[in-house]
């Protein structure tokens, strides 16, 4: 990854995260209500895990920004 591509990569990842959150937020209400049981528990676990992973994806954006900063510092030294 070159320093010139770092801002483009960060913006691309940020936009992809935003689109993913919107898609998931619109998809979850479309899931039909299930009777209590294993299937309902599975859907609930998938939704909770997906929302938790969206929070962790922001960390990857921060890591990419840190890598870009380190590349700039390396080039300047």
C-alpha positions in Angstrom: 0.0 0.0 0.0 1.5 3.3 -1.0 0.9 6.5 1.0 -1.1 8.0 -1.9 -3.6 5.2 -1.8 -4.1 5.3 2.0 -6.8 8.1 2.1 -8.7 6.4 -0.7 -8.6 3.1 1.1 -9.8 4.6 4.4 -12.7 6.4 2.6 -13.6 3.2 0.8 -13.6 1.1 4.0 -15.7 3.8 5.8 -18.3 4.0 3.0 -18.5 0.2 2.9 -19.1 0.0 6.7 -21.8 2.6 6.4 -23.5 0.7 3.6 -23.2 -2.6 5.5 -24.8 -1.0 8.6 -27.7 0.3 6.5 -28.2 -3.0 4.8 -28.2 -5.0 8.1 -30.6 -2.4 9.7 -33.0 -2.8 6.8 -32.6 -6.6 6.7 -33.3 -7.4 10.3 -36.9 -6.1 10.4 -37.7 -8.2 7.3 -37.0 -11.4 9.1 -40.4 -13.0 10.0 -41.3 -13.6 13.6 -40.6 -17.2 14.5 -42.2 -19.3 17.1 -40.2 -19.7 20.3 -37.6 -22.4 19.8 -34.3 -23.2 18.2 -34.9 -21.3 15.0 -35.9 -18.1 16.9 -32.8 -18.4 19.2 -30.6 -18.9 16.1 -31.9 -15.8 14.4 -31.5 -13.8 17.6 -27.9 -15.0 18.0 -27.1 -14.1 14.4 -28.5 -10.6 14.7 -26.7 -9.9 18.0 -23.4 -11.2 16.6 -23.8 -9.1 13.5 -24.4 -5.9 15.4 -21.4 -6.7 17.7 -19.2 -7.3 14.7 -20.2 -4.0 13.2 -18.8 -2.3 16.3 -15.5 -4.2 15.9 -15.2 -3.2 12.2 -14.7 0.4 13.3 -11.5 -0.8 15.1 -10.2 -2.1 11.7 -10.8 1.4 10.3 -8.7 2.8 13.1 -6.0 0.3 12.5 -5.9 1.2 8.8 -5.5 4.9 9.7 -2.7 4.0 12.1 -0.9 2.1 9.3 -1.3 5.0 7.0 0.2 7.3 9.6 3.1 4.9 10.1 3.7 4.8 6.4 3.9 8.6 6.3 6.3 8.7 9.3 8.5 6.1 7.6 8.6 8.0 4.4 9.5 11.2 6.1 12.3 9.7 8.1 
